[in-house]
Structure formats: structure tokens, C-alpha cells
Amino acid sequence: MAKATLLLGSNRGNRSELLSSAREKIYHTAGKHVAASSLYESEPWGFSDSTPFLNQVIIIDTALAPKALLKILLDTEMQLGRLRQNHTVYSSRTIDIDILFYDDLIIDDETLQVPHPRMQNRMFTLLPLLEVRPEMIHPVLKKPVKALKEACPDTLRVEKCIAGPHPVNPAANEV
């Protein structure tokens, strides 16, 4: 089993319900729940929009190879209403699921980059990641998550949600 660390995000529709649905679909199709961060609300990164994102990092144990996991995650996005129109422009979305880490593998091809190539520049990724994987050393940058957070140039607002449906339903963890 491999340990995959995923980032979920949404700024369209019922954001918390979409994150919940994404978690449940992932636990049923891709792997068993290991951990989930709190929900974080953040300003859109890389584009302007009046609706903030909700983000969460989850960790799963998976038997899927990285590209098979990516396919499941893209299918999950599509099932939850994500329409991919332009891969080079950031935009609002019902759901976004990124692979941040897959064990400590380094993958760099046209369909998949792991670790996620921009995570160190995004506070909305690093804050929830720090909550669930504080010991993780970035396999390319050779720095712990805490050092990445301290060096992050992102100054956009990111706030931990005090209340929110982020606890995971243990019954949903069966794969």
C-alpha cells in the first residue's frame, strides 16, 4: 500500500458538501482513509473571483498506481460537475483534487507531476498539509513542510474554519 496525500478544493456550489462527496467517493474507489485536515477557506489563487475556496488535505492508503489514482480522481471530479475547459488558465470549479505526494515518489511527465509542482507557493495547500503531515520532507526540495510554509511567498488570506463538516465518517472508509 502506498500513502497518497491529496488536496481537495471547491469554490462553486455547496462547497462543503462537494468536499464531503469527494472524500466519500475517494474512500470508496481509491483508498482507505488515514487522515483529514480541517477545512480552510482561502482567496482564489492565480485568478480573481468573489467566492473563496474551501480546501482540505486528506491522506489515503491506496493499492492504485499513481496514474490509476489520477484517473479515479479525474473521474470523481467529473462526477461532481467539474468541467475542464482550459488546462493553462485557473478558474472557479465545483471540485479540484490534486495529488500532492504519493509516498516519496518523484514523477514528472506530461500527465502527472508528483510532488505537486506549485504546492510550496500556495499557503492554502501548506496550512492543511502542515496539520496532517508535519513530518513530511518534500522529496524534490528536501525541506520539511514547516520550512516550506515559512518560506512561502503567498500572502492571500487563508483561514481555518472553526466549524465545518470535516470529520470523516468511518463507515465510508471501506474500499
C-alpha positions as CSV (number, residue, x, y, z in Angstrom):
1,M,0.0,0.0,0.0
2,A,1.1,3.5,-0.8
3,K,0.3,6.6,1.1
4,A,-1.2,9.3,-1.1
5,T,-1.7,12.9,0.1
6,L,-4.4,14.8,-1.8
7,L,-5.7,18.4,-1.8
8,L,-9.4,19.0,-2.3
9,G,-10.8,22.4,-3.2
10,S,-14.1,23.9,-4.2
11,N,-15.5,27.4,-4.8
12,R,-18.7,26.7,-6.7
13,G,-22.0,25.2,-5.4
14,N,-22.3,23.8,-1.9
15,R,-18.5,23.8,-1.2
16,S,-18.6,21.8,2.0
17,E,-21.0,19.2,0.6
18,L,-18.8,18.8,-2.6
19,L,-15.7,18.2,-0.4
20,S,-17.7,15.7,1.6
21,S,-18.9,13.9,-1.6
22,A,-15.3,13.9,-3.0
23,R,-14.0,12.3,0.2
24,E,-16.6,9.6,0.3
25,K,-16.1,8.8,-3.4
26,I,-12.3,8.7,-2.9
27,Y,-12.6,6.4,0.1
28,H,-14.9,4.0,-1.9
29,T,-12.9,3.9,-5.1
30,A,-9.2,4.9,-4.4
31,G,-8.2,4.0,-0.9
32,K,-8.7,3.8,2.8
33,H,-8.8,6.9,5.0
34,V,-5.7,7.7,7.0
35,A,-6.2,11.4,8.0
36,A,-8.1,14.6,7.1
37,S,-7.2,18.2,7.9
38,S,-9.6,20.8,9.0
39,L,-11.4,22.8,6.3
40,Y,-9.7,26.0,5.3
41,E,-11.2,29.0,3.4
42,S,-8.9,30.8,1.0
43,E,-8.9,33.5,-1.6
44,P,-8.6,32.2,-5.2
45,W,-5.0,31.7,-6.2
46,G,-3.9,32.8,-9.7
47,F,-7.2,34.4,-10.6
48,S,-9.9,36.7,-9.2
49,D,-13.3,35.6,-8.1
50,S,-15.7,36.8,-5.3
51,T,-16.3,33.3,-3.9
52,P,-13.5,31.9,-1.8
53,F,-12.4,28.3,-1.9
54,L,-12.8,25.6,0.8
55,N,-9.7,23.4,0.9
56,Q,-8.8,20.2,2.8
57,V,-5.9,17.8,2.7
58,I,-6.7,14.1,3.0
59,I,-4.3,11.1,3.2
60,I,-5.3,7.7,1.9
61,D,-3.7,4.3,1.8
62,T,-4.1,3.1,-1.8
63,A,-3.2,0.0,-3.8
64,L,-3.5,2.0,-7.0
65,A,-0.5,3.0,-9.0
66,P,-0.1,6.8,-9.4
67,K,-1.7,7.1,-12.8
68,A,-4.5,4.8,-11.9
69,L,-5.2,7.0,-8.9
70,L,-5.1,10.1,-11.1
71,K,-7.7,8.6,-13.4
72,I,-10.0,7.8,-10.4
73,L,-9.6,11.4,-9.2
74,L,-10.3,12.9,-12.6
75,D,-13.4,10.7,-12.8
76,T,-14.5,11.8,-9.4
77,E,-14.1,15.5,-10.4
78,M,-16.2,14.9,-13.5
79,Q,-18.9,13.1,-11.5
80,L,-19.1,16.1,-9.2
81,G,-19.6,18.6,-12.0
82,R,-16.0,19.6,-12.9
83,L,-15.7,20.7,-16.5
84,R,-12.1,21.1,-17.7
85,Q,-12.0,23.6,-20.5
86,N,-8.5,25.1,-20.5
87,H,-5.7,23.4,-18.6
88,T,-3.5,26.6,-18.6
89,V,-5.9,29.1,-17.0
90,Y,-7.0,29.0,-13.4
91,S,-10.8,29.3,-12.9
92,S,-13.6,28.6,-10.4
93,R,-14.6,25.0,-10.1
94,T,-17.0,22.7,-8.3
95,I,-14.2,20.4,-7.2
96,D,-10.4,20.1,-7.7
97,I,-8.4,17.2,-6.5
98,D,-4.6,17.3,-6.7
99,I,-2.1,14.6,-5.8
100,L,0.4,16.4,-3.5
101,F,2.5,13.4,-2.6
102,Y,2.5,9.7,-3.5
103,D,4.8,8.1,-0.8
104,D,8.1,9.9,-1.6
105,L,8.0,9.2,-5.3
106,I,9.0,11.8,-7.9
107,I,7.0,11.7,-11.1
108,D,7.4,14.2,-13.9
109,D,5.7,13.5,-17.2
110,E,3.1,15.3,-19.3
111,T,0.1,13.7,-17.4
112,L,1.3,13.7,-13.8
113,Q,3.7,15.6,-11.7
114,V,4.3,14.5,-8.1
115,P,5.1,16.1,-5.8
116,H,2.7,18.8,-6.9
117,P,5.0,21.4,-8.6
118,R,3.4,24.5,-7.1
119,M,2.5,23.4,-3.6
120,Q,5.4,25.3,-2.0
121,N,4.0,28.5,-3.4
122,R,0.4,28.1,-2.1
123,M,-0.5,28.7,1.6
124,F,-3.9,27.2,1.0
125,T,-2.1,23.9,0.4
126,L,0.6,24.2,3.1
127,L,-1.5,25.1,6.1
128,P,-3.8,22.0,5.9
129,L,-0.8,19.9,4.8
130,L,1.1,21.0,7.9
131,E,-1.8,19.9,10.0
132,V,-1.8,16.2,8.8
133,R,1.8,15.7,7.5
134,P,4.1,18.0,9.6
135,E,7.0,15.4,9.3
136,M,6.8,15.1,5.5
137,I,10.0,16.0,3.7
138,H,9.4,17.3,0.1
139,P,11.3,14.7,-2.0
140,V,12.5,17.2,-4.6
141,L,13.1,20.3,-2.4
142,K,14.4,18.3,0.5
143,K,12.7,20.5,3.0
144,P,10.0,19.7,5.6
145,V,6.5,21.1,5.2
146,K,7.1,23.6,8.0
147,A,10.1,25.1,6.2
148,L,8.1,25.3,3.0
149,K,5.3,27.2,4.9
150,E,7.8,29.6,6.4
151,A,9.3,30.4,3.0
152,C,6.0,30.5,1.1
153,P,5.6,33.8,-0.8
154,D,1.8,33.6,-0.9
155,T,0.1,36.4,1.1
156,L,-3.5,35.6,0.2
157,R,-6.0,35.1,3.0
158,V,-6.3,31.5,4.3
159,E,-8.4,30.9,7.4
160,K,-9.0,27.7,9.3
161,C,-12.8,27.1,9.5
162,I,-13.9,26.8,13.2
163,A,-17.0,24.8,12.3
164,G,-17.5,22.6,9.3
165,P,-18.3,19.1,8.3
166,H,-14.7,18.0,8.0
167,P,-14.7,14.9,10.3
168,V,-14.7,11.7,8.3
169,N,-17.4,9.1,8.5
170,P,-15.5,5.9,9.5
171,A,-18.2,3.8,7.8
172,A,-17.2,5.5,4.5
173,N,-13.7,4.2,4.7
174,E,-14.4,0.7,3.4
175,V,-12.7,0.1,0.0
